[in-house]
Amino acid sequence: MAETMRRNFDVLVVGAGPAGLAAATSAARVGAKVGVVDDNPAVGGQIWRGEVSKATSDASNWAAKLHSLGVEVICGAQIVHHDIASRVLFAETRFALLEIRFSKLILATGARERLLPFPGWTLPNVMAAGGLQAMVKSGLPISGKRVVVAGSGPLLLAVAAYLRAHGAKVLAICEQASWNSLASFASGLLSHPGKLRQALILQRQLLGIPFWTNSWPVRALGREALERIIISRNGTQREISCDYLACGFHLVPNVELASLLGCALEGGCVRVDDAQQTSVAGVFCAGEPTGIGGLELALIEGQIAGIAAAGKSERLRELRGRRRKAQQFARRLEKAFKLRPELKTLPDSGTIVCRCEDVTHARLARHSSWRDAKNQTRCGMGPCQGRICGPATQFLFDWDPGSVRPPLFPTRVESLASVSYIAPAEHSQLTGERQ
Ligand SMILES: Cc1cc2nc3c(=O)[nH]c(=O)nc-3n(C[C@H](O)[C@H](O)[C@H](O)COP(=O)(O)OP(=O)(O)OC[C@H]3O[C@@H](n4cnc5c(N)ncnc54)[C@H](O)[C@@H]3O)c2cc1C
């Protein structure tokens, strides 16, 4: 049986990305006993991944702040289950099960990339854009490699700049959005000077790399790994030889934990009030799960959630004003990078959509709903638990994602056995249902 460790906090924050870090420090500053849990080995979230060991990085500055405020940071622990009525979350580490009690909870679980299937997308070296960036941060040699960056959203630019700075030869950036749509987005940046500055820095870093709008990958080719990619650009197809394709179609909020706790969703995002509180009393949410809005919005929402969860109201007025402005930017993002319907026709009948369970497009197309497809094909029942194929089938077939059930991630049986809070009905669900 796994060892069970117990913790108790006034405010528990799940996620140590920008939103979670801002929430934890804000709550601790006004006197709350705060804990932060994150499944990565160190704090920083997606944007500051792997930077905590660099002396003057944002991640190391935040880590120092947490330390000086007495916040307990628990990294390498994944929240897998809950008993929200008793205010308990269960997290699994490599060695133990953690039972974490709290008075108030802040969910800052971030977002992931949306991957859309097309023929050849499962070939080795066709990778998620942020995924390739993360692998390079972890030591994958990229110097001299030819990379095509494709899909949609500002993350493509950040990834291209990062890869180029680490020696990659970025051959092209292919954005599915139209030139008009991007031009109108760019003109809106004039009212967000900080974003405009970032855009100009990126533009300088990407100088000389072709940036194509109305462009997307239609087929990846290669014998054992990627060798060539076919890109559709303004309706004509061209083939490019490359070593890597870094591909992602904007981001999807990580709402599974919120959903499991019973928090209401709206348009695929967690619904929150003016204090970032969800529909479940005492449960707050900040950052990307409330809508894809970027770093600045994540930091502001985190501060509001932290102060409100600690039961204080200082600075909330000023922060709400800043949040309104940052939300305008988020709305512009959503409009500019809306996926075009043509992308629904990318997969052919043999294209694998659920790569965990090898389910093809043709097998899914026979079904009328996510639930039906899941029952008949095991789509979404593999290790990623539908985190990749769920958003893809939602876009391809307009399927509503089903309800979320515990455990949130594949979990050791001994951890489940240690969860003494599971209600009998849930327990039989867990032990009787194949995951
Ligand atoms: C792959 C990827 C790469 C990105 N790279 C960049 C970049 O280079 N530049 C840029 O400007 N923006 C980047 N972004 C966007 C950036 O993440 C956002 O703009 C913003 O910083 C999000 O902050 P956040 O705190 O809301 O979420 P995140 O930074 O995503 O933090 C959420 C944290 O919660 C953790 N978590 C989630 N669920 C659980 C659970 N059940 N148990 C424990 N921990 C959990 C996650 O592992 C993560 O560490 C990237 C996004 C993604 C998805």
The ligand as an SDF file (V2000), in Angstrom:
LIG
                    3D

 53 58  0  0  0  0  0  0  0  0999 V2000
    2.9250   23.7630  -24.2370 C   0  0  0  0  0  0  0  0  0  0  0  0
    2.8130   25.2550  -24.0070 C   0  0  0  0  0  0  0  0  0  0  0  0
    3.9350   26.0660  -24.1690 C   0  0  0  0  0  0  0  0  0  0  0  0
    3.8370   27.4450  -23.9770 C   0  0  0  0  0  0  0  0  0  0  0  0
    4.9440   28.2180  -24.1950 N   0  0  0  0  0  0  0  0  0  0  0  0
    4.8390   29.5660  -24.1210 C   0  0  0  0  0  0  0  0  0  0  0  0
    5.9480   30.4070  -24.4360 C   0  0  0  0  0  0  0  0  0  0  0  0
    7.0370   29.9330  -24.7710 O   0  0  0  0  0  0  0  0  0  0  0  0
    5.7610   31.7440  -24.3690 N   0  0  0  0  0  0  0  0  0  0  0  0
    4.5500   32.2940  -24.0160 C   0  0  0  0  0  0  0  0  0  0  0  0
    4.4080   33.5260  -23.9930 O   0  0  0  0  0  0  0  0  0  0  0  0
    3.5050   31.5340  -23.7060 N   0  0  0  0  0  0  0  0  0  0  0  0
    3.6120   30.1910  -23.7600 C   0  0  0  0  0  0  0  0  0  0  0  0
    2.5120   29.4120  -23.4820 N   0  0  0  0  0  0  0  0  0  0  0  0
    1.2810   30.0650  -23.0230 C   0  0  0  0  0  0  0  0  0  0  0  0
    1.3610   30.2870  -21.5000 C   0  0  0  0  0  0  0  0  0  0  0  0
    1.3390   29.0260  -20.8890 O   0  0  0  0  0  0  0  0  0  0  0  0
    0.2020   31.1470  -20.9930 C   0  0  0  0  0  0  0  0  0  0  0  0
    0.2120   32.3710  -21.6370 O   0  0  0  0  0  0  0  0  0  0  0  0
    0.2100   31.4610  -19.4990 C   0  0  0  0  0  0  0  0  0  0  0  0
    1.4850   31.7290  -19.0510 O   0  0  0  0  0  0  0  0  0  0  0  0
   -0.4840   30.3580  -18.7310 C   0  0  0  0  0  0  0  0  0  0  0  0
   -0.3030   30.4660  -17.3370 O   0  0  0  0  0  0  0  0  0  0  0  0
   -1.1500   29.5290  -16.3640 P   0  0  0  0  0  0  0  0  0  0  0  0
   -0.5960   29.7200  -15.0030 O   0  0  0  0  0  0  0  0  0  0  0  0
   -2.5910   29.7750  -16.5820 O   0  0  0  0  0  0  0  0  0  0  0  0
   -0.8950   28.0370  -16.8640 O   0  0  0  0  0  0  0  0  0  0  0  0
    0.3960   27.0760  -16.9720 P   0  0  0  0  0  0  0  0  0  0  0  0
    1.6290   27.8420  -17.1380 O   0  0  0  0  0  0  0  0  0  0  0  0
    0.0230   26.0820  -18.0000 O   0  0  0  0  0  0  0  0  0  0  0  0
    0.4630   26.3600  -15.5370 O   0  0  0  0  0  0  0  0  0  0  0  0
   -0.4460   25.3550  -15.1360 C   0  0  0  0  0  0  0  0  0  0  0  0
    0.2820   24.3440  -14.2870 C   0  0  0  0  0  0  0  0  0  0  0  0
   -0.6590   23.4700  -13.6500 O   0  0  0  0  0  0  0  0  0  0  0  0
   -0.1540   22.1430  -13.6720 C   0  0  0  0  0  0  0  0  0  0  0  0
   -1.2830   21.1930  -13.5300 N   0  0  0  0  0  0  0  0  0  0  0  0
   -2.3690   21.0660  -14.3310 C   0  0  0  0  0  0  0  0  0  0  0  0
   -3.1920   20.0890  -13.8720 N   0  0  0  0  0  0  0  0  0  0  0  0
   -2.6070   19.5890  -12.7430 C   0  0  0  0  0  0  0  0  0  0  0  0
   -2.9670   18.5440  -11.8330 C   0  0  0  0  0  0  0  0  0  0  0  0
   -4.0900   17.8180  -11.9540 N   0  0  0  0  0  0  0  0  0  0  0  0
   -2.1200   18.2900  -10.7930 N   0  0  0  0  0  0  0  0  0  0  0  0
   -0.9820   19.0090  -10.6190 C   0  0  0  0  0  0  0  0  0  0  0  0
   -0.6050   20.0140  -11.4640 N   0  0  0  0  0  0  0  0  0  0  0  0
   -1.4000   20.3010  -12.5190 C   0  0  0  0  0  0  0  0  0  0  0  0
    0.5280   22.0740  -15.0450 C   0  0  0  0  0  0  0  0  0  0  0  0
    1.4490   21.0250  -15.1550 O   0  0  0  0  0  0  0  0  0  0  0  0
    1.2070   23.4600  -15.1100 C   0  0  0  0  0  0  0  0  0  0  0  0
    2.5040   23.4350  -14.5330 O   0  0  0  0  0  0  0  0  0  0  0  0
    2.5900   28.0220  -23.6270 C   0  0  0  0  0  0  0  0  0  0  0  0
    1.4600   27.2100  -23.4530 C   0  0  0  0  0  0  0  0  0  0  0  0
    1.5680   25.8410  -23.6370 C   0  0  0  0  0  0  0  0  0  0  0  0
    0.3350   24.9690  -23.4650 C   0  0  0  0  0  0  0  0  0  0  0  0
  1  2  1  0
  2  3  1  0
  2 52  2  0
  3  4  2  0
  4  5  1  0
  4 50  1  0
  5  6  2  0
  6  7  1  0
  6 13  1  0
  7  8  2  0
  7  9  1  0
  9 10  1  0
 10 11  2  0
 10 12  1  0
 12 13  2  0
 13 14  1  0
 14 15  1  0
 14 50  1  0
 15 16  1  0
 16 17  1  0
 16 18  1  0
 18 19  1  0
 18 20  1  0
 20 21  1  0
 20 22  1  0
 22 23  1  0
 23 24  1  0
 24 25  2  0
 24 26  1  0
 24 27  1  0
 27 28  1  0
 28 29  2  0
 28 30  1  0
 28 31  1  0
 31 32  1  0
 32 33  1  0
 33 34  1  0
 33 48  1  0
 34 35  1  0
 35 36  1  0
 35 46  1  0
 36 37  1  0
 36 45  1  0
 37 38  2  0
 38 39  1  0
 39 40  1  0
 39 45  2  0
 40 41  1  0
 40 42  2  0
 42 43  1  0
 43 44  2  0
 44 45  1  0
 46 47  1  0
 46 48  1  0
 48 49  1  0
 50 51  2  0
 51 52  1  0
 52 53  1  0
M  END
$$$$
